[in-house]
Amino acid sequence: MLAIRMTRHGAKKRPFFHIVVADSRSPRDGRFIEKLGTYNPLLPREHAQRVTLDKERIAHWLKVGAQPSDRVAKFLAQAEMMKPRERREQSKKNQPRAKAQERLKAAAASGEAAAAPAAAAPAEGEAKEAAAS
């Protein structure tokens, strides 16, 4: 299977990527078939040279059946060469478990119940002062 993906170049802590078409079994920075563009993440987002693409060759490889990686698909969607992919649902491992969420909901409900009478009490006091004046 053919893949349109990125290969890392550049010095340590100075990344620079080539966008290439390669066999999906070859190593990330190994053998590739053709270079299709570049990506320089150190440039600002609006800079013209941040992402460069050879649109004709990319269109050819997409017709042949090459599958873009997630990041390259995002670049192609921004260049209006393909429709954007659906975003995957984020993992929920960082959220509290079910019992902890129940406790948080109960605490929030009791906090709202305690806040409601406290908010109503000053309003009544202000009404009494207004009536006394």
DSSP file (Angstrom, degrees, kcal/mol; ACC not computed):
  #  RESIDUE AA STRUCTURE BP1 BP2  ACC     N-H-->O    O-->H-N    N-H-->O    O-->H-N    TCO  KAPPA ALPHA  PHI   PSI    X-CA   Y-CA   Z-CA
    1    1 A M              0   0    0      0, 0.0    23,-2.8     0, 0.0     2,-0.3   0.000 360.0 360.0 360.0 140.3    0.0    0.0    0.0
    2    2 A L  E     -A   23   0A   0     63,-0.2    65,-2.3    21,-0.2     2,-0.4  -0.696 360.0-165.7 -91.7 143.1    1.2    3.5   -0.8
    3    3 A A  E     -Ab  22  67A   0     19,-3.1    19,-2.7    -2,-0.3     2,-0.7  -0.987  18.8-147.0-130.2 138.7    1.3    6.2    1.8
    4    4 A I  E     +Ab  21  68A   0     63,-1.9    65,-2.5    -2,-0.4     2,-0.2  -0.927  49.0 139.4 -99.9 112.9    1.7   10.0    1.5
    5    5 A R  E     -A   20   0A   0     15,-2.4    15,-3.1    -2,-0.7     2,-0.3  -0.797  49.6 -91.5-145.8-179.0    3.4   10.9    4.7
    6    6 A M  E     -A   19   0A   0     -2,-0.2     2,-0.4    13,-0.2    13,-0.2  -0.797  22.2-158.2-106.3 145.8    6.2   13.0    6.3
    7    7 A T  E     -A   18   0A   0     11,-2.5    11,-2.4    -2,-0.3     2,-0.3  -0.975  25.4-121.1-118.1 138.5    9.8   12.2    6.8
    8    8 A R  E     +A   17   0A   0     -2,-0.4     2,-0.2     9,-0.2     9,-0.2  -0.611  39.4 158.0 -86.7 134.5   11.8   14.1    9.4
    9    9 A H  E     +A   16   0A   0      7,-3.8     7,-1.8    -2,-0.3     5,-0.1  -0.755  27.9  74.2-134.1-177.5   14.9   16.1    8.4
   10   10 A G  S    S-     0   0    0     -2,-0.2     3,-0.1     5,-0.2     6,-0.1  -0.146  79.5 -59.0  94.4 167.6   16.6   19.0   10.1
   11   11 A A  S >  S-     0   0    0      3,-0.4     3,-2.1     1,-0.2     2,-0.1  -0.150  73.3 -62.4 -79.5 174.7   18.9   19.3   13.1
   12   12 A K  T 3  S+     0   0    0      1,-0.3    -1,-0.2     3,-0.1    -2,-0.0  -0.390 125.6   2.5 -59.9 131.3   18.1   18.4   16.7
   13   13 A K  T 3  S+     0   0    0     -2,-0.1    -1,-0.3    -3,-0.1    -2,-0.1   0.628 115.9  90.4  61.6  16.7   15.2   20.6   18.0
   14   14 A R    <   -     0   0    0     -3,-2.1    -3,-0.4    -5,-0.1    -1,-0.1  -0.571  67.4-167.0-132.9  69.0   14.9   22.2   14.5
   15   15 A P        +     0   0    0      0, 0.0    27,-0.4     0, 0.0     2,-0.3  -0.221  15.2 171.0 -67.6 147.8   12.4   20.0   12.7
   16   16 A F  E     -A    9   0A   0     -7,-1.8    -7,-3.8    24,-0.1     2,-0.4  -0.945  15.2-155.7-151.3 134.4   11.8   20.1    9.0
   17   17 A F  E     -AC   8  39A   0     22,-2.9    22,-2.6    -2,-0.3     2,-0.4  -0.909   9.9-151.0-121.8 142.2    9.7   17.6    7.1
   18   18 A H  E     -AC   7  38A   0    -11,-2.4   -11,-2.5    -2,-0.4     2,-0.6  -0.897  19.3-137.4-100.6 138.3    9.5   16.4    3.6
   19   19 A I  E     +AC   6  37A   0     18,-2.8    17,-3.6    -2,-0.4    18,-1.3  -0.882  38.9 166.7 -96.0 119.6    6.1   15.2    2.3
   20   20 A V  E     -AC   5  35A   0    -15,-3.1   -15,-2.4    -2,-0.6     2,-0.5  -0.843  40.0-124.7-131.6 162.4    6.7   12.0    0.3
   21   21 A V  E     +AC   4  34A   0     13,-2.3    12,-3.0    -2,-0.3    13,-1.3  -0.959  46.2 156.4-106.7 129.7    4.9    9.1   -1.2
   22   22 A A  E     -A    3   0A   0    -19,-2.7   -19,-3.1    -2,-0.5     2,-0.3  -0.938  50.6 -84.7-146.7 163.9    6.4    5.8    0.0
   23   23 A D  E >   -A    2   0A   0     -2,-0.3     3,-1.6     8,-0.2   -21,-0.2  -0.574  41.5-128.3 -68.6 136.4    5.5    2.1    0.5
   24   24 A S  T 3  S+     0   0    0    -23,-2.8    -1,-0.1     1,-0.3   -22,-0.1   0.702 106.0  58.9 -65.0 -17.7    3.8    1.9    3.9
   25   25 A R  T 3  S+     0   0    0    -24,-0.3    -1,-0.3     2,-0.0     3,-0.1   0.619  85.9  95.1 -86.3 -12.3    6.2   -0.9    5.0
   26   26 A S  S <  S-     0   0    0     -3,-1.6    -4,-0.0     1,-0.1     6,-0.0  -0.424  88.7 -89.8 -78.4 155.9    9.3    1.2    4.5
   27   27 A P    >   -     0   0    0      0, 0.0     3,-1.2     0, 0.0    -1,-0.1  -0.154  38.0-107.4 -62.8 159.8   10.9    3.1    7.5
   28   28 A R  T 3  S+     0   0    0      1,-0.3    -2,-0.1    -3,-0.1   -23,-0.1   0.915 119.4  25.0 -55.3 -49.2    9.7    6.6    8.3
   29   29 A D  T 3  S+     0   0    0    -22,-0.1    -1,-0.3     3,-0.0     3,-0.1   0.192 113.6  89.8-101.1  16.0   12.9    8.3    7.2
   30   30 A G  S <  S-     0   0    0     -3,-1.2    -4,-0.1     1,-0.2    -2,-0.0   0.295  83.6 -12.5 -92.2-143.3   13.9    5.5    4.8
   31   31 A R        +     0   0    0     -9,-0.0     2,-0.3     1,-0.0    -1,-0.2  -0.254  61.8 175.6 -63.6 138.9   13.2    4.7    1.1
   32   32 A F        -     0   0    0    -10,-0.1   -10,-0.2     1,-0.1     3,-0.1  -0.921  31.6-137.1-138.7 166.1   10.5    6.7   -0.7
   33   33 A I  S    S-     0   0    0    -12,-3.0     2,-0.3     1,-0.3   -11,-0.2   0.900  80.0  -6.3 -91.3 -48.5    9.2    6.9   -4.2
   34   34 A E  E     -C   21   0A   0    -13,-1.3   -13,-2.3     0, 0.0     2,-0.5  -0.996  60.6-122.9-153.2 142.8    8.8   10.7   -4.8
   35   35 A K  E     +C   20   0A   0     -2,-0.3   -15,-0.3   -15,-0.2     3,-0.1  -0.765  27.9 175.8 -86.9 128.7    9.1   13.9   -2.8
   36   36 A L  E     -     0   0A   0    -17,-3.6    18,-2.5    -2,-0.5     2,-0.3   0.526  54.4 -42.4-113.6 -10.2    5.8   15.9   -3.0
   37   37 A G  E     -CD  19  53A   0    -18,-1.3   -18,-2.8    16,-0.2     2,-0.3  -0.988  53.3-100.6 169.9-172.2    6.4   18.9   -0.7
   38   38 A T  E     -CD  18  52A   0     14,-1.6    14,-2.3    -2,-0.3     2,-0.3  -0.924  12.2-157.8-138.1 162.0    7.7   20.3    2.5
   39   39 A Y  E     -CD  17  51A   0    -22,-2.6   -22,-2.9    -2,-0.3    12,-0.2  -0.962   4.3-173.5-143.1 123.4    6.5   21.3    6.0
   40   40 A N    >   -     0   0    0     10,-2.8     3,-1.3    -2,-0.3   -24,-0.1  -0.894   1.8-174.0-118.7  99.4    8.4   23.7    8.3
   41   41 A P  T 3  S+     0   0    0      0, 0.0    -1,-0.1     0, 0.0   -25,-0.1   0.621  77.9  70.1 -71.0 -10.9    6.7   23.9   11.7
   42   42 A L  T 3  S+     0   0    0    -27,-0.4     3,-0.1     8,-0.1     8,-0.1   0.683  83.5  84.7 -79.8 -16.7    9.0   26.6   12.9
   43   43 A L  S <  S-     0   0    0     -3,-1.3    -3,-0.0     1,-0.1     0, 0.0  -0.516  94.4 -94.1 -81.4 153.3    7.5   29.2   10.5
   44   44 A P    >   -     0   0    0      0, 0.0     3,-1.7     0, 0.0     6,-0.2  -0.269  37.5-109.2 -63.5 156.3    4.4   31.1   11.5
   45   45 A R  T 3  S+     0   0    0      1,-0.3     5,-0.1    -3,-0.1    -2,-0.1   0.819 116.7  50.2 -58.2 -35.1    1.0   29.7   10.4
   46   46 A E  T 3  S+     0   0    0      4,-0.1    -1,-0.3     3,-0.0     2,-0.1   0.514  82.7 115.8 -85.7  -2.9    0.4   32.4    7.8
   47   47 A H    X   -     0   0    0     -3,-1.7     3,-1.2     1,-0.1     4,-0.4  -0.430  66.0-136.7 -69.1 138.4    3.8   32.1    6.2
   48   48 A A  T 3  S+     0   0    0      1,-0.2     3,-0.3     2,-0.1    -1,-0.1   0.798 100.7  51.1 -67.8 -29.6    3.7   31.0    2.5
   49   49 A Q  T 3  S+     0   0    0      1,-0.2    -1,-0.2     3,-0.1     3,-0.2   0.367  81.4  93.1 -92.2   5.2    6.6   28.5    2.9
   50   50 A R  S <  S+     0   0    0     -3,-1.2   -10,-2.8     1,-0.3     2,-0.4   0.951 102.0  15.8 -62.4 -48.3    5.3   26.7    6.0
   51   51 A V  E    S-D   39   0A   0     -4,-0.4     2,-0.4    -3,-0.3    -1,-0.3  -0.987  72.3-177.7-127.8 121.3    3.6   24.1    3.8
   52   52 A T  E     -D   38   0A   0    -14,-2.3   -14,-1.6    -2,-0.4     2,-0.4  -0.969   7.5-175.4-117.7 136.7    4.5   23.6    0.1
   53   53 A L  E     -D   37   0A   0     -2,-0.4     2,-1.1   -16,-0.2   -16,-0.2  -0.983  30.6-139.7-133.5 140.6    2.7   21.0   -2.0
   54   54 A D     >  -     0   0    0    -18,-2.5     4,-2.3    -2,-0.4     3,-0.2  -0.802  28.6-172.6 -93.4  90.6    3.1   19.8   -5.6
   55   55 A K  H  > S+     0   0    0     -2,-1.1     4,-2.4     1,-0.2     5,-0.2   0.825  75.3  54.0 -61.9 -37.2   -0.6   19.6   -6.2
   56   56 A E  H  > S+     0   0    0      2,-0.2     4,-1.9     1,-0.2    -1,-0.2   0.938 112.6  42.8 -63.9 -46.0   -0.5   17.9   -9.6
   57   57 A R  H  > S+     0   0    0      2,-0.2     4,-2.5    -3,-0.2    -2,-0.2   0.870 113.0  52.6 -70.1 -36.0    1.7   15.0   -8.4
   58   58 A I  H  X S+     0   0    0     -4,-2.3     4,-2.4     2,-0.2    -1,-0.2   0.928 108.6  50.6 -64.2 -43.4   -0.4   14.6   -5.2
   59   59 A A  H  X S+     0   0    0     -4,-2.4     4,-2.0    -5,-0.2    -2,-0.2   0.900 110.1  51.5 -60.0 -40.5   -3.6   14.4   -7.2
   60   60 A H  H  X S+     0   0    0     -4,-1.9     4,-1.8     1,-0.2    -2,-0.2   0.945 111.3  45.7 -60.8 -48.9   -1.9   11.7   -9.4
   61   61 A W  H  X>S+     0   0    0     -4,-2.5     5,-2.7     1,-0.2     4,-1.0   0.847 110.2  53.8 -67.9 -33.0   -0.9    9.7   -6.4
   62   62 A L  H  <5S+     0   0    0     -4,-2.4     3,-0.3     3,-0.2    -1,-0.2   0.898 108.7  49.8 -65.7 -38.4   -4.3   10.0   -4.8
   63   63 A K  H  <5S+     0   0    0     -4,-2.0    -2,-0.2     1,-0.2    -1,-0.2   0.854 107.1  54.9 -65.4 -34.6   -5.9    8.7   -8.0
   64   64 A V  H  <5S-     0   0    0     -4,-1.8    -1,-0.2    -5,-0.1    -2,-0.2   0.733 128.5 -98.1 -71.3 -22.3   -3.4    5.7   -8.0
   65   65 A G  T  <5 +     0   0    0     -4,-1.0   -63,-0.2    -3,-0.3    -3,-0.2   0.546  65.8 156.0 118.6   9.8   -4.6    4.9   -4.5
   66   66 A A      < -     0   0    0     -5,-2.7    -1,-0.3    -8,-0.1   -63,-0.2  -0.461  34.1-140.7 -68.9 140.4   -2.1    6.4   -2.1
   67   67 A Q  E     -b    3   0A   0    -65,-2.3   -63,-1.9    -2,-0.1     2,-0.1  -0.904  12.0-135.9-105.8 122.9   -3.5    7.0    1.4
   68   68 A P  E     -b    4   0A   0      0, 0.0   -63,-0.2     0, 0.0   -47,-0.0  -0.472  20.7-116.1 -75.7 148.5   -2.4   10.3    3.2
   69   69 A S     >  -     0   0    0    -65,-2.5     4,-2.7    -2,-0.1     5,-0.2  -0.232  37.8 -96.6 -69.7 171.4   -1.5   10.2    6.9
   70   70 A D  H  > S+     0   0    0      1,-0.2     4,-1.6     2,-0.2    15,-0.1   0.922 124.4  44.4 -59.9 -46.3   -3.6   12.1    9.3
   71   71 A R  H  > S+     0   0    0      2,-0.2     4,-1.9     1,-0.2    -1,-0.2   0.912 114.9  47.7 -67.5 -42.4   -1.4   15.2    9.3
   72   72 A V  H  > S+     0   0    0      1,-0.2     4,-2.5     2,-0.2    -1,-0.2   0.878 108.7  55.4 -66.4 -36.5   -0.9   15.2    5.5
   73   73 A A  H  X S+     0   0    0     -4,-2.7     4,-2.2     1,-0.2    -1,-0.2   0.873 105.8  52.6 -62.4 -35.8   -4.6   14.8    5.0
   74   74 A K  H  X S+     0   0    0     -4,-1.6     4,-2.1     2,-0.2    -2,-0.2   0.911 109.3  48.6 -64.9 -42.2   -5.1   17.9    7.2
   75   75 A F  H  X S+     0   0    0     -4,-1.9     4,-1.7     1,-0.2    -2,-0.2   0.915 111.8  49.4 -62.5 -42.6   -2.7   19.8    4.9
   76   76 A L  H  <>S+     0   0    0     -4,-2.5     5,-3.1     1,-0.2     6,-0.7   0.864 109.2  52.0 -66.3 -35.8   -4.5   18.6    1.8
   77   77 A A  H ><5S+     0   0    0     -4,-2.2     3,-1.2     3,-0.2    -1,-0.2   0.891 108.5  50.8 -66.7 -39.0   -7.9   19.6    3.3
   78   78 A Q  H 3<5S+     0   0    0     -4,-2.1    -2,-0.2     1,-0.3    -1,-0.2   0.838 110.2  49.7 -66.7 -31.4   -6.5   23.1    4.0
   79   79 A A  T 3<5S-     0   0    0     -4,-1.7    -1,-0.3    -5,-0.1    -2,-0.2   0.381 116.1-120.3 -85.5   4.1   -5.3   23.3    0.3
   80   80 A E  T < 5S+     0   0    0     -3,-1.2    -3,-0.2     2,-0.2    -2,-0.1   0.832  78.6 124.2  59.7  37.4   -8.8   22.2   -0.7
   81   81 A M  S   <S+     0   0    0     -5,-3.1     2,-0.3     1,-0.3    -4,-0.2   0.586  79.9   5.4 -97.3 -15.0   -7.5   19.0   -2.4
   82   82 A M  S    S-     0   0    0     -6,-0.7    -1,-0.3    -9,-0.1    -2,-0.2  -0.971  87.7 -89.9-157.6 163.7   -9.7   16.7   -0.4
   83   83 A K        -     0   0    0     -2,-0.3    -6,-0.1     1,-0.1    -5,-0.1  -0.512  54.5 -94.4 -78.8 150.7  -12.5   17.0    2.2
   84   84 A P        -     0   0    0      0, 0.0     2,-0.1     0, 0.0    -1,-0.1  -0.284  40.2-116.2 -64.1 147.1  -11.5   17.1    5.8
   85   85 A R        -     0   0    0    -15,-0.1     2,-0.2     1,-0.1     3,-0.0  -0.452  34.9 -94.9 -78.9 156.1  -11.4   13.9    7.8
   86   86 A E        -     0   0    0     -2,-0.1     2,-0.3     1,-0.1    -1,-0.1  -0.487  42.8-114.3 -68.8 139.3  -13.8   13.3   10.7
   87   87 A R        -     0   0    0     -2,-0.2     2,-0.1     1,-0.1    -1,-0.1  -0.572  28.8-122.9 -76.9 136.6  -12.2   14.1   14.0
   88   88 A R        -     0   0    0     -2,-0.3     2,-0.2     1,-0.1    -1,-0.1  -0.464  31.0-100.4 -75.4 150.9  -11.7   11.2   16.3
   89   89 A E        -     0   0    0     -2,-0.1    -1,-0.1     1,-0.1     3,-0.1  -0.532  41.7-116.2 -70.8 135.0  -13.2   11.2   19.7
   90   90 A Q        -     0   0    0     -2,-0.2    -1,-0.1     1,-0.1     2,-0.0  -0.370  33.4-100.2 -71.0 150.6  -10.7   12.1   22.4
   91   91 A S        -     0   0    0      1,-0.1     3,-0.3    -2,-0.1    -1,-0.1  -0.333  20.7-147.2 -68.6 155.2   -9.9    9.6   25.0
   92   92 A K    >   +     0   0    0      1,-0.2     3,-1.1     2,-0.1    -1,-0.1   0.067  64.9 112.9-111.7  22.4  -11.5   10.0   28.4
   93   93 A K  T 3  S+     0   0    0      1,-0.2    -1,-0.2     4,-0.0     4,-0.0   0.783  73.8  56.7 -67.2 -26.2   -8.7    8.6   30.5
   94   94 A N  T 3  S+     0   0    0     -3,-0.3    -1,-0.2     2,-0.1    -2,-0.1   0.616  91.5  89.3 -82.0 -10.5   -8.0   11.9   32.1
   95   95 A Q  S <  S-     0   0    0     -3,-1.1     6,-0.0     1,-0.1    -3,-0.0  -0.521  89.2 -96.1 -85.1 153.5  -11.6   12.3   33.4
   96   96 A P        -     0   0    0      0, 0.0    -1,-0.1     0, 0.0    -2,-0.1  -0.248  45.6-102.6 -62.9 156.4  -12.7   11.0   36.8
   97   97 A R     >  -     0   0    0      1,-0.1     4,-2.1    -4,-0.0     5,-0.2  -0.092  42.7 -86.8 -73.3 179.4  -14.4    7.6   36.9
   98   98 A A  H  > S+     0   0    0      1,-0.2     4,-2.1     2,-0.2     5,-0.1   0.893 124.8  46.6 -60.8 -47.7  -18.1    7.1   37.3
   99   99 A K  H  > S+     0   0    0      1,-0.2     4,-2.2     2,-0.2    -1,-0.2   0.894 112.5  50.6 -65.9 -38.6  -18.4    7.2   41.1
  100  100 A A  H  > S+     0   0    0      1,-0.2     4,-2.2     2,-0.2    -1,-0.2   0.883 109.1  51.5 -66.2 -37.3  -16.2   10.3   41.3
  101  101 A Q  H  X S+     0   0    0     -4,-2.1     4,-2.3     2,-0.2    -1,-0.2   0.888 108.5  51.9 -65.7 -37.9  -18.4   12.0   38.7
  102  102 A E  H  X S+     0   0    0     -4,-2.1     4,-2.5     2,-0.2    -2,-0.2   0.918 109.4  49.4 -62.8 -43.2  -21.5   11.2   40.8
  103  103 A R  H  X S+     0   0    0     -4,-2.2     4,-2.5     1,-0.2    -2,-0.2   0.899 110.6  50.4 -62.9 -39.9  -19.9   12.7   43.9
  104  104 A L  H  X S+     0   0    0     -4,-2.2     4,-2.3     2,-0.2    -1,-0.2   0.901 111.0  48.6 -64.6 -40.4  -19.0   15.9   41.9
  105  105 A K  H  X S+     0   0    0     -4,-2.3     4,-2.4     2,-0.2    -2,-0.2   0.907 111.9  49.0 -65.4 -41.4  -22.6   16.2   40.6
  106  106 A A  H  X S+     0   0    0     -4,-2.5     4,-2.4     2,-0.2    -2,-0.2   0.901 111.8  49.1 -64.7 -40.9  -23.9   15.7   44.1
  107  107 A A  H  X S+     0   0    0     -4,-2.5     4,-2.1     2,-0.2    -1,-0.2   0.893 111.8  48.8 -66.0 -39.2  -21.6   18.3   45.5
  108  108 A A  H  X S+     0   0    0     -4,-2.3     4,-2.1     2,-0.2    -2,-0.2   0.902 111.5  49.6 -66.6 -40.3  -22.5   20.7   42.8
  109  109 A A  H  X S+     0   0    0     -4,-2.4     4,-2.1     2,-0.2    -2,-0.2   0.910 113.0  45.9 -65.9 -42.2  -26.2   20.2   43.4
  110  110 A S  H  X S+     0   0    0     -4,-2.4     4,-2.1     1,-0.2    -1,-0.2   0.855 111.4  53.5 -69.3 -33.6  -25.8   20.7   47.2
  111  111 A G  H  X S+     0   0    0     -4,-2.1     4,-1.7    -5,-0.2    -2,-0.2   0.886 110.0  46.8 -66.1 -38.9  -23.7   23.8   46.5
  112  112 A E  H  X S+     0   0    0     -4,-2.1     4,-2.0     2,-0.2    -2,-0.2   0.880 111.1  52.0 -68.8 -38.9  -26.5   25.2   44.2
  113  113 A A  H  < S+     0   0    0     -4,-2.1    -2,-0.2     1,-0.2    -1,-0.2   0.887 112.1  45.7 -66.2 -38.4  -29.1   24.4   46.8
  114  114 A A  H  X S+     0   0    0     -4,-2.1     4,-1.1     1,-0.2    -1,-0.2   0.845 113.2  50.5 -72.5 -33.2  -27.1   26.2   49.6
  115  115 A A  H  X S+     0   0    0     -4,-1.7     4,-2.1     1,-0.2    -2,-0.2   0.824 101.4  62.6 -74.6 -31.7  -26.5   29.2   47.3
  116  116 A A  H  X S+     0   0    0     -4,-2.0     4,-1.8     2,-0.2    -2,-0.2   0.941 106.4  41.2 -64.1 -49.9  -30.1   29.7   46.3
  117  117 A P  H  > S+     0   0    0      0, 0.0     4,-2.0     0, 0.0    -1,-0.2   0.881 114.3  53.9 -66.2 -34.4  -31.5   30.5   49.8
  118  118 A A  H  < S+     0   0    0     -4,-1.1    -2,-0.2     1,-0.2    -3,-0.1   0.876 109.8  47.3 -66.0 -36.4  -28.5   32.6   50.6
  119  119 A A  H  X S+     0   0    0     -4,-2.1     4,-0.9     1,-0.2    -1,-0.2   0.840 111.8  50.6 -72.7 -33.1  -29.1   34.7   47.4
  120  120 A A  H  X S+     0   0    0     -4,-1.8     4,-1.7    -5,-0.2    -2,-0.2   0.842 100.9  64.0 -73.7 -33.3  -32.8   35.0   48.2
  121  121 A A  H  X S+     0   0    0     -4,-2.0     4,-2.0     1,-0.2     3,-0.2   0.916 101.4  47.2 -62.3 -47.9  -32.1   36.3   51.8
  122  122 A P  H  > S+     0   0    0      0, 0.0     4,-2.4     0, 0.0    -1,-0.2   0.866 108.6  56.9 -63.6 -32.3  -30.3   39.5   50.9
  123  123 A A  H  X S+     0   0    0     -4,-0.9     4,-1.7     1,-0.2    -2,-0.2   0.901 107.6  47.5 -63.8 -39.9  -33.0   40.3   48.4
  124  124 A E  H  X S+     0   0    0     -4,-1.7     4,-2.0     2,-0.2    -1,-0.2   0.889 110.5  52.3 -67.3 -38.8  -35.7   40.1   51.1
  125  125 A G  H  X S+     0   0    0     -4,-2.0     4,-2.1     1,-0.2    -2,-0.2   0.896 108.7  49.9 -64.3 -39.4  -33.6   42.3   53.4
  126  126 A E  H  X S+     0   0    0     -4,-2.4     4,-2.2     1,-0.2    -1,-0.2   0.873 108.5  53.3 -65.9 -36.5  -33.3   44.9   50.7
  127  127 A A  H  X S+     0   0    0     -4,-1.7     4,-2.0     2,-0.2    -2,-0.2   0.895 108.7  49.5 -65.7 -39.9  -37.1   44.8   50.1
  128  128 A K  H  X S+     0   0    0     -4,-2.0     4,-2.1     2,-0.2    -2,-0.2   0.903 111.0  49.5 -65.1 -41.8  -37.6   45.4   53.9
  129  129 A E  H  X S+     0   0    0     -4,-2.1     4,-1.4     1,-0.2    -2,-0.2   0.896 110.5  50.3 -64.2 -39.8  -35.2   48.4   53.9
  130  130 A A  H  < S+     0   0    0     -4,-2.2    -1,-0.2     1,-0.2    -2,-0.2   0.883 111.2  48.7 -66.0 -37.1  -37.0   49.9   50.8
  131  131 A A  H  < S+     0   0    0     -4,-2.0    -2,-0.2     1,-0.2    -1,-0.2   0.859 110.1  52.1 -70.4 -34.9  -40.3   49.5   52.6
  132  132 A A  H  <        0   0    0     -4,-2.1    -1,-0.2     1,-0.2    -2,-0.2   0.777 360.0 360.0 -72.3 -26.7  -39.0   51.2   55.8
  133  133 A S     <        0   0    0     -4,-1.4    -1,-0.2    -5,-0.2    -2,-0.2   0.486 360.0 360.0 -73.1 360.0  -37.7   54.2   53.9
